[in-house]
Amino acid sequence: METLTLLPTQRAALLSLLDDSNATVRRELSYYFTGLGNPARDFLRDTAKSSNRHLAWHARRYLEKLRLSDPKAEFREFIQSLNYELESGSLMIARTVRPDLDTGACCEALDQIADRCRELIIEPSGTRAKCRVINRILYHEMGFHGNVEHYTDPNNNFIDQVLETRRGIPISLCTIYLLVAYRLGLNLEPIGLPRHFMIGCFTEERPFFIDAFDGGIFRSPEEIFVFLRSHNMSPQLADLAPTPVREVLCRSCRNLANHYAANGDRDHSSLFDSFVTEFEAIYAKNMM
């Protein structure tokens, strides 16, 4: 039986339509991919692994929507691609456990939070002032908070669950905060401290840090060092440096492996431990 393949002209045409925001175009493209079958799956998988992060994101959205992907295999391919993006990676982690997750709904929820922030931002405003608005929306209007009572509940790690319950741990709350901030054009950075996770801003005259687990309170570098010393750690200037997206996602998987183990779920603990191993292996390989 002859195997269908897409011609270069067809691939180029599909690539030009992949990020089209028109609802009719998206619907027709979905119908086309469904009818095409395996060639569509191969095309979308190839695009999802490409260096073009924008098109890769849209390709993954179609794969998820059309159920043409295996979420676990897809995430392993994502790890191997070295093409890391915080929002895509966080949603892919969630889909490894909930394959039917509506990632579009998660993106829309983040869009709505950002839209609400825009309503209250008065321009011109600096980054600190805009972060105060984010704090007001996330923590006062919407009630996001750290889940101190059930810290090791694995659901605290998944972006979709945190958006739904508005409870999380430092790294997941920081992820929500960063994804809202990115939509507002703010240049914030993830900061992977030992035993904690925060957000850093280095665009103003003096850097400041945001504790998303503690109501978005602003911290100075000196306060961060006091925090580390209070936990019997010797602060290093490198502790305040931005954390690469790769390490944010790897650390999320490491947390999940530990939290599932603490809850007696060996299968899921092993799954996320295997993702950590793959992150570390691909990093070591590319450092050689």
C-alpha positions as CSV (number, residue, x, y, z in Angstrom):
1,M,0.0,0.0,0.0
2,E,1.4,3.4,-1.0
3,T,2.3,5.7,1.9
4,L,0.9,9.2,1.5
5,T,3.4,12.1,2.0
6,L,3.1,15.8,1.8
7,L,4.7,17.7,-1.0
8,P,7.0,20.6,-0.2
9,T,4.5,23.0,-1.5
10,Q,1.8,21.5,0.7
11,R,4.0,21.7,3.7
12,A,4.7,25.3,3.0
13,A,1.1,26.1,2.6
14,L,0.2,24.4,5.9
15,L,3.0,26.2,7.7
16,S,1.6,29.5,6.5
17,L,-1.8,28.7,8.0
18,L,-0.7,27.0,11.2
19,D,-0.8,30.1,13.3
20,D,-3.8,31.7,11.6
21,S,-6.2,33.1,14.3
22,N,-9.3,33.0,12.2
23,A,-11.8,30.5,13.6
24,T,-12.9,29.4,10.2
25,V,-9.4,28.7,9.1
26,R,-8.6,26.8,12.3
27,R,-11.7,24.7,11.9
28,E,-11.1,23.9,8.2
29,L,-7.4,23.1,9.0
30,S,-8.6,20.7,11.7
31,Y,-10.9,18.9,9.3
32,Y,-8.1,18.7,6.7
33,F,-5.6,17.2,9.3
34,T,-8.2,14.7,10.4
35,G,-8.9,13.5,6.9
36,L,-5.2,13.4,6.1
37,G,-4.4,11.0,9.0
38,N,-0.8,9.8,9.4
39,P,0.8,12.4,7.1
40,A,-0.8,15.2,9.1
41,R,0.5,13.6,12.3
42,D,4.0,13.3,11.0
43,F,3.9,16.9,9.7
44,L,2.7,18.3,13.0
45,R,5.2,16.2,15.0
46,D,8.0,17.4,12.8
47,T,6.9,21.0,13.2
48,A,6.5,20.6,16.9
49,K,10.2,19.7,17.1
50,S,11.3,22.5,14.9
51,S,13.4,25.5,16.0
52,N,10.6,27.9,15.3
53,R,9.0,28.0,18.8
54,H,5.9,29.9,17.6
55,L,5.0,27.3,14.9
56,A,6.0,24.5,17.2
57,W,3.5,25.7,19.8
58,H,0.7,25.8,17.3
59,A,1.6,22.3,16.0
60,R,1.4,20.9,19.5
61,R,-2.0,22.5,19.9
62,Y,-3.3,20.8,16.8
63,L,-1.8,17.4,17.9
64,E,-3.5,17.7,21.3
65,K,-6.8,18.9,19.8
66,L,-7.0,16.1,17.2
67,R,-5.7,13.5,19.7
68,L,-2.9,12.6,17.3
69,S,-0.2,12.5,20.0
70,D,0.9,10.3,22.8
71,P,1.4,12.9,25.6
72,K,4.3,11.0,27.3
73,A,6.1,10.3,24.0
74,E,5.5,13.9,23.0
75,F,7.0,15.3,26.2
76,R,10.1,13.1,25.8
77,E,10.5,14.5,22.3
78,F,10.1,17.9,23.7
79,I,12.9,17.2,26.2
80,Q,15.2,15.9,23.4
81,S,14.4,18.9,21.2
82,L,16.2,21.5,23.5
83,N,13.4,23.8,22.2
84,Y,12.1,24.8,25.7
85,E,9.3,27.2,26.3
86,L,7.7,27.6,29.8
87,E,4.0,27.6,28.9
88,S,4.2,24.7,26.4
89,G,6.4,22.6,28.7
90,S,4.2,23.2,31.7
91,L,1.0,22.2,29.8
92,M,2.8,19.1,28.3
93,I,3.7,18.0,31.8
94,A,0.1,18.2,32.9
95,R,-1.0,16.2,29.8
96,T,1.2,13.3,30.7
97,V,-1.2,12.6,33.5
98,R,-4.4,14.1,32.0
99,P,-4.2,13.4,28.2
100,D,-7.7,14.9,27.6
101,L,-6.6,18.2,29.2
102,D,-8.0,21.2,27.3
103,T,-4.8,23.2,27.0
104,G,-6.6,25.9,25.1
105,A,-8.9,26.6,28.1
106,C,-5.8,27.0,30.3
107,C,-4.3,29.5,27.8
108,E,-7.6,31.4,27.8
109,A,-7.7,31.5,31.6
110,L,-4.2,33.0,31.6
111,D,-5.3,35.5,28.9
112,Q,-8.3,36.5,31.0
113,I,-6.1,37.2,34.1
114,A,-3.8,39.3,31.9
115,D,-6.7,41.2,30.4
116,R,-8.0,42.0,33.9
117,C,-4.6,43.3,34.9
118,R,-4.5,45.5,31.8
119,E,-7.8,47.1,33.0
120,L,-6.1,48.3,36.1
121,I,-2.6,49.3,34.8
122,I,-2.2,53.0,34.4
123,E,0.4,53.9,31.8
124,P,3.2,54.8,31.9
125,S,4.0,52.4,34.7
126,G,7.2,50.7,35.7
127,T,7.6,47.0,36.2
128,R,7.2,47.2,40.0
129,A,3.9,49.1,39.7
130,K,2.6,46.5,37.2
131,C,3.6,43.7,39.5
132,R,1.6,45.3,42.2
133,V,-1.4,45.1,39.9
134,I,-0.7,41.4,39.2
135,N,-0.5,40.8,42.9
136,R,-3.9,42.5,43.4
137,I,-5.6,40.4,40.8
138,L,-3.9,37.0,41.6
139,Y,-4.0,37.2,45.4
140,H,-6.7,39.6,46.4
141,E,-9.3,39.3,43.6
142,M,-8.8,35.6,42.6
143,G,-7.5,34.2,45.8
144,F,-4.4,32.3,44.6
145,H,-2.3,31.1,47.6
146,G,0.3,28.6,48.7
147,N,-1.1,25.2,49.7
148,V,0.6,24.9,53.0
149,E,-1.9,22.4,54.4
150,H,-1.4,19.8,51.6
151,Y,2.0,20.8,50.2
152,T,2.9,17.4,48.7
153,D,-0.4,16.9,46.9
154,P,0.9,16.3,43.3
155,N,-1.9,18.5,41.9
156,N,-0.1,21.5,43.3
157,N,2.4,21.1,40.5
158,F,0.1,21.1,37.5
159,I,-0.7,24.4,35.9
160,D,-4.3,23.4,35.0
161,Q,-5.0,22.3,38.6
162,V,-3.5,25.5,40.1
163,L,-5.6,27.6,37.7
164,E,-8.7,25.7,38.9
165,T,-8.1,25.4,42.6
166,R,-5.9,28.5,42.9
167,R,-3.6,26.7,45.3
168,G,0.0,25.6,44.5
169,I,3.6,25.4,45.6
170,P,6.3,28.0,44.9
171,I,7.3,26.8,41.5
172,S,3.8,26.4,40.1
173,L,2.6,29.7,41.5
174,C,5.7,31.4,40.0
175,T,4.9,29.8,36.7
176,I,1.4,31.2,36.7
177,Y,2.8,34.6,37.7
178,L,5.4,34.5,34.9
179,L,2.9,33.5,32.2
180,V,0.6,36.4,33.1
181,A,3.6,38.8,33.3
182,Y,4.8,37.7,29.8
183,R,1.4,38.4,28.4
184,L,1.8,42.0,29.8
185,G,5.2,42.3,28.2
186,L,7.1,42.3,31.5
187,N,10.7,41.0,31.5
188,L,10.7,38.8,34.7
189,E,12.8,35.8,35.4
190,P,12.4,32.5,37.3
191,I,14.7,32.2,40.2
192,G,15.4,28.7,41.5
193,L,16.7,29.2,45.0
194,P,17.7,26.3,47.1
195,R,14.5,24.9,48.8
196,H,12.4,27.7,47.4
197,F,11.4,29.4,44.1
198,M,10.9,33.1,43.4
199,I,10.7,35.5,40.5
200,G,13.3,38.2,39.8
201,C,13.2,41.5,38.0
202,F,16.5,42.9,36.8
203,T,15.2,45.7,34.5
204,E,14.9,48.4,37.2
205,E,17.7,50.3,38.8
206,R,17.7,47.9,41.8
207,P,16.8,44.3,41.3
208,F,13.8,43.0,43.3
209,F,12.3,39.5,43.8
210,I,8.7,38.3,44.1
211,D,7.6,35.5,46.4
212,A,4.6,34.1,44.6
213,F,4.0,31.6,47.4
214,D,3.7,34.3,49.9
215,G,1.1,36.6,48.3
216,G,3.5,38.2,45.8
217,I,5.5,40.0,48.5
218,F,8.5,41.9,47.1
219,R,11.9,40.9,48.5
220,S,15.3,42.6,48.2
221,P,18.5,40.6,47.6
222,E,19.4,41.1,51.2
223,E,16.1,39.6,52.4
224,I,16.8,36.6,50.1
225,F,20.1,36.1,51.8
226,V,18.5,36.3,55.2
227,F,15.9,33.7,54.1
228,L,18.7,31.3,53.0
229,R,20.7,31.8,56.2
230,S,17.5,31.1,58.2
231,H,17.5,27.7,56.5
232,N,21.1,27.0,57.4
233,M,22.4,27.7,53.9
234,S,25.3,29.9,52.9
235,P,24.0,32.4,50.3
236,Q,25.9,32.8,47.0
237,L,25.4,35.6,44.5
238,A,24.7,32.9,41.9
239,D,21.6,31.9,43.9
240,L,20.0,35.1,42.6
241,A,20.7,34.3,38.9
242,P,17.8,33.5,36.5
243,T,17.1,29.8,36.1
244,P,16.9,28.4,32.6
245,V,13.5,27.1,31.4
246,R,15.0,23.7,31.1
247,E,15.8,23.6,34.8
248,V,12.4,25.0,35.8
249,L,10.7,22.1,33.9
250,C,13.1,19.6,35.2
251,R,12.6,20.8,38.8
252,S,8.8,20.5,38.3
253,C,9.3,16.9,37.3
254,R,11.6,16.3,40.2
255,N,8.9,17.7,42.6
256,L,6.3,15.5,41.0
257,A,8.5,12.4,41.4
258,N,9.0,13.2,45.1
259,H,5.3,14.1,45.7
260,Y,3.9,11.1,44.0
261,A,6.4,8.9,46.0
262,A,5.3,10.6,49.2
263,N,1.7,9.7,48.3
264,G,2.5,6.1,47.5
265,D,2.1,6.3,43.8
266,R,5.1,4.5,42.5
267,D,4.1,4.4,38.8
268,H,3.7,8.2,38.5
269,S,6.8,8.8,40.6
270,S,8.8,6.6,38.3
271,L,7.4,8.3,35.2
272,F,8.5,11.8,36.4
273,D,11.8,10.5,37.7
274,S,12.4,9.2,34.1
275,F,11.7,12.6,32.7
276,V,14.3,14.1,35.2
277,T,16.8,11.5,34.0
278,E,16.2,12.5,30.4
279,F,16.5,16.2,31.1
280,E,19.8,15.6,32.9
281,A,21.2,13.3,30.2
282,I,20.4,15.6,27.3
283,Y,21.9,18.5,29.3
284,A,25.1,16.5,30.0
285,K,25.4,15.4,26.4
286,N,25.2,19.0,25.1
287,M,27.7,20.2,27.7
288,M,30.4,17.8,26.4
